[in-house]
Amino acid sequence: MEEQLDVDRVEKIAFVLKTIAHPMRIGIIDLLNEHEKMSVNDITAYLGLEQSLTSHHLANMKMKGILGSKREGKNIFYFLRMKEVPDLIKVLEDVDVIVF
């Protein structure tokens, strides 16, 4: 007898993969994995990105639960909420793919 597909499981996995599937988002995740928390300005300066685009990616990942944020004074600091995501990225780094 065949086992049925666990739809909830595969949808959750696809949701996380779709959310992080952008080079800028992976860069942000790598950076937040190295630093406990960072402001938008710090992330923008460190990665050399535009502030508005960085904010867009941060808001998207926060809305989907990958990141969290905390206001401290005038600054909002972002941090990794899903601590497993950097491990997922590390596994994918080791996959041998041909980029077209």
The 8 nearest C-alpha neighbors of each residue, nearest first, counted from 0:
[[1, 2, 3, 4, 5, 6, 8, 9],
 [2, 0, 3, 4, 5, 6, 9, 8],
 [1, 3, 4, 0, 5, 6, 8, 9],
 [4, 2, 5, 1, 6, 0, 7, 8],
 [3, 5, 6, 2, 9, 8, 7, 1],
 [6, 4, 8, 7, 3, 9, 10, 2],
 [5, 7, 9, 8, 4, 10, 11, 3],
 [8, 6, 10, 5, 9, 11, 12, 4],
 [9, 7, 11, 5, 6, 10, 12, 4],
 [8, 10, 12, 6, 11, 7, 13, 5],
 [9, 11, 13, 7, 12, 8, 14, 6],
 [12, 10, 14, 8, 9, 13, 7, 15],
 [11, 13, 9, 15, 14, 10, 16, 8],
 [12, 14, 10, 16, 11, 15, 17, 9],
 [15, 13, 11, 17, 12, 16, 10, 18],
 [16, 14, 18, 12, 13, 17, 19, 11],
 [15, 17, 13, 19, 18, 14, 20, 12],
 [18, 16, 20, 14, 15, 19, 13, 21],
 [17, 19, 15, 16, 20, 14, 60, 63],
 [18, 20, 16, 17, 24, 21, 25, 15],
 [21, 19, 17, 18, 16, 22, 24, 25],
 [20, 22, 24, 23, 19, 25, 18, 17],
 [23, 21, 25, 24, 26, 20, 19, 27],
 [24, 22, 26, 25, 21, 27, 56, 53],
 [25, 23, 27, 21, 26, 22, 19, 28],
 [24, 26, 28, 22, 27, 23, 29, 19],
 [27, 25, 23, 29, 24, 28, 30, 22],
 [26, 28, 24, 30, 25, 29, 31, 23],
 [27, 29, 25, 31, 30, 26, 32, 24],
 [30, 28, 32, 26, 27, 31, 25, 33],
 [31, 29, 27, 33, 32, 28, 26, 34],
 [32, 30, 34, 28, 33, 29, 78, 27],
 [31, 33, 29, 30, 34, 28, 85, 35],
 [32, 34, 30, 31, 29, 35, 28, 36],
 [35, 33, 31, 36, 32, 30, 37, 78],
 [34, 36, 31, 78, 33, 32, 37, 79],
 [37, 35, 78, 77, 34, 76, 31, 38],
 [36, 38, 76, 77, 41, 42, 39, 78],
 [39, 37, 76, 41, 40, 75, 77, 42],
 [38, 40, 42, 41, 43, 54, 37, 76],
 [39, 41, 43, 38, 42, 44, 50, 37],
 [40, 42, 38, 44, 43, 39, 45, 37],
 [43, 41, 45, 39, 40, 44, 46, 38],
 [44, 42, 48, 40, 41, 46, 45, 47],
 [45, 43, 47, 41, 42, 46, 40, 48],
 [44, 46, 42, 43, 47, 41, 48, 40],
 [45, 47, 43, 48, 44, 42, 26, 27],
 [48, 46, 44, 43, 45, 49, 42, 50],
 [47, 49, 43, 46, 50, 53, 44, 52],
 [50, 48, 52, 51, 53, 43, 47, 44],
 [49, 51, 53, 52, 43, 54, 48, 40],
 [52, 50, 54, 53, 49, 55, 48, 56],
 [53, 51, 55, 54, 49, 50, 56, 48],
 [52, 54, 50, 56, 55, 51, 49, 57],
 [55, 53, 57, 51, 52, 56, 58, 50],
 [54, 56, 52, 58, 53, 57, 59, 51],
 [57, 55, 59, 53, 58, 54, 60, 52],
 [58, 56, 54, 60, 59, 55, 61, 53],
 [59, 57, 61, 55, 56, 60, 62, 54],
 [60, 58, 56, 62, 61, 57, 55, 63],
 [59, 61, 63, 65, 57, 62, 58, 66],
 [62, 60, 66, 58, 64, 63, 59, 67],
 [61, 63, 59, 60, 64, 58, 65, 66],
 [62, 64, 60, 61, 65, 59, 18, 66],
 [65, 63, 61, 66, 62, 60, 80, 67],
 [64, 66, 81, 60, 80, 61, 63, 79],
 [67, 65, 61, 79, 80, 64, 78, 60],
 [66, 68, 78, 80, 61, 77, 79, 64],
 [69, 67, 77, 76, 78, 75, 70, 66],
 [68, 70, 76, 75, 71, 77, 67, 78],
 [69, 71, 75, 74, 76, 72, 68, 73],
 [70, 72, 74, 75, 73, 69, 76, 38],
 [73, 71, 74, 70, 75, 69, 76, 38],
 [72, 74, 71, 75, 70, 76, 38, 69],
 [75, 73, 71, 72, 70, 76, 38, 39],
 [76, 74, 70, 69, 38, 71, 68, 77],
 [75, 77, 38, 37, 69, 68, 36, 70],
 [78, 76, 68, 36, 37, 67, 38, 69],
 [77, 79, 36, 67, 66, 31, 68, 35],
 [80, 78, 66, 81, 82, 67, 31, 65],
 [79, 81, 66, 67, 65, 82, 78, 64],
 [82, 80, 65, 83, 79, 84, 66, 64],
 [81, 83, 84, 80, 79, 85, 86, 32],
 [84, 82, 86, 81, 85, 87, 80, 88],
 [83, 85, 87, 86, 82, 81, 88, 65],
 [86, 84, 88, 87, 83, 89, 29, 28],
 [87, 85, 89, 84, 83, 88, 90, 82],
 [86, 88, 84, 90, 85, 89, 91, 83],
 [87, 89, 85, 91, 86, 90, 92, 84],
 [90, 88, 86, 92, 87, 91, 85, 93],
 [91, 89, 87, 88, 92, 93, 86, 94],
 [90, 92, 88, 94, 93, 89, 87, 95],
 [93, 91, 89, 90, 94, 88, 95, 87],
 [92, 94, 91, 90, 95, 89, 88, 96],
 [95, 93, 91, 92, 96, 90, 89, 97],
 [94, 96, 93, 97, 92, 91, 98, 90],
 [97, 95, 94, 98, 93, 92, 99, 91],
 [96, 98, 99, 95, 94, 93, 92, 91],
 [99, 97, 96, 95, 94, 92, 91, 22],
 [98, 97, 96, 95, 94, 22, 21, 20]]
